[in-house]
């Protein structure tokens, strides 16, 4: 399919991602600090102590994780709603609803729950990784220095995972809000838009400008199969909705 409509309004929420990433980096740094205390120079001297400490930290940050997620979702929702308003004042007026009780609010609640789980899993996944490295070394006779170096990288590895969560979840949130609001006005199709830079996956670059249906996602690649933009890890693509009675497109 092709479309006559130019893209640009519904792009990846970069500002929200950066703020979210900044908050999640704090978790990664603290995970690194806790690991260093229980595994100085990467030598895991107190395995159970590390597990307990990171589990306690995970539990302690749960309320904070809820606030951080809620703030990101509210920011992305507001930005997304602004995109609709820029495209159509009439449609924008129809979408000025209560964030917490609307369909968009329902989508946000589901996203919020999964995001809190992801954030609080950062410490516990770090503990599992450190334990696994130590146990594997014991079973296979791995070199102590190599194992110590990997355990010492726990904070770095956790930060990398935190950045992936930040990018993926902001994109997923934007995609969910776009699809929910499109459905509310009867917009069934969209054009697939990429960031059009060197970081775009080749399979996604091939989708640039293609008209797709929300309810019938395209088969994009073998790794994830069929999906809409922004719904898979590390994807910054986005759907540009086609307004019923306004936009023209053809197969």
Phi, psi and omega in degrees: 000154175230161180221153179269355190272134177282150182263176171143332188279326191261026186299168179305132183284079186298316182298317179294321179298316181298317179294319179296316180298321179300319179292317182290333176298328179299321178295314181299318180296318180292323175300318178297319180296316180296318179297318180299326180290326182263347179220069181300133184055025177083004178269111184281093184270343182219077184300309181293326177295321178296315180299315180296317182295317180287327176294319179295321179294319178302315180293321183294327184271000183304311178299319178298317179300322178298319180291319180296316179296315181298321179294317179296316181297319179296320179295314180293319179297317179296316178297318180295316179296324178297326178296319178296319182297320179296327181282325183202113179301322181294313180294321178301319179296322179294333185266002179281074183246179180285122185301324187275340183247348180284176175298326177296322177295323178295320177297321181296322180297320179293318178296320182301314182299315182290327181289321176299319179297319179295315181297313182288346177279346181303311178293317184291324177292326177295320179295317179299319181296314181298315179298317181298319179297316181294318181292320179296322179296321180293320184283326185255351182073034179297156182295127182304319182295321180293319179295315180300320180296321180290319178295322179295339180273009185305315179297319179296315179295320179295321178295320178299317178293323179297320179293323177296317178299315182300312182293313184295316185287326176293321178294316179298321180295314179299319179296318181294318180293319179298314182293319180297316181287328176297316180300323184293338179248008177082019177276112186260341184238165179207166170257137178283126180238139177249175176281353176054047175229183186289346182274353181290133176300143178305319181295328179281325177300325178293338182273349183310122177081357180287140177272127182229169179250131180306316185283349181224073185304148180286154174278102189270315182205176180278338184290312183244347177082229183265132179193162175269161182301142178084003186260359180239160183306136172066022180262129179253006179291164182210157178268131174256100186299147174258118185284130180297131179081359182241310183267147178250137174208158182217156178277000000 
